[in-house]
């Protein structure tokens, strides 16, 4: 785990280590005080339901938070000050599950609802009220431009939001309370084409 002070340039510094060892496909959510990570230890054949957390003010190793209800790597993540949401993933095939945690309270995740489609490797952004998931890898040769949203405070199934300008898997995502951005990514066919485009949405 590495950290930097966002308001000043400089090299990242060591924060600590994930408790489960090496982890691929890690995703995170956070409040102003705590970060929660979903980690996949051991790749597609390993366990992908582990949750751990850090306190931003205290440099240290991760601490066990709880577990997601199922072993699905490559989920998307989004959250606000209160809740963190993890969506999609696969194993043995793609899923449409959405789970959530209350960031301030350690414990296992709970079922939130379902996405409008199955998929993995999606980007996630959020405002204080909405979580939005965009793009996805659907199968070995197909990606998606679908955007779904949920109301974070109210568990329930996702609703269609619109579409990205590209059919893309694994876009980078970033957000403030107003706009969400999705950048880059790839489509698996033909030949794993990659993109340099940046899309934005007004989350409200």
JOURGI-V600770 format. One line per field, one symbol per residue. ss: DSSP state (H for helix, E for strand, - for the rest). phi: phi as a letter, one per 20 degrees, with the letter a starting at -180 (. if undefined). burial: + if it has 16 or more other C-alpha atoms within 10 Angstrom, else -. A space follows every 50 residues. Layout:
ss=???
phi=???
burial=???
This chain:
ss=-EE---------EE---------EEEEEEE---EEEEEEEE-HHH-EEEE EEEEE-------EEEEE-----E--EEEE---EEEEE--E------EEEE EE-------EEEEE-----E--EEEE---EEEEEEEEEE--EEEEEEEEE E-------EEEEEEEEEEE--EEEE---EEEEE--EE-----EE---EEE EE--
phi=.cbbeffcfqffcfdrcffengbdlfcbcadfdcdcdecdeomfeeecdf cbccdgfcfaffcgdqcffbecfmeebaacfdddcccmoboecfcdfccc ceffcfqffcfdqcffbercldeccbdfdddcccmreebgccdbdfddcc effcfrffcfdqcffcebdlffcbbdfddddccmobcfcellfdcdfcdc ceff
burial=--------------+-++-+--+-+++++++--++++++++--+--++++ +++++-----+++++++++-++++++++++++++++++++---+++++++ ++++-+-+++++++++++++++++++++++++++++++----++++++++ ++--+-++--+--+-++++++++++----+++++++++---------+-- +-+-
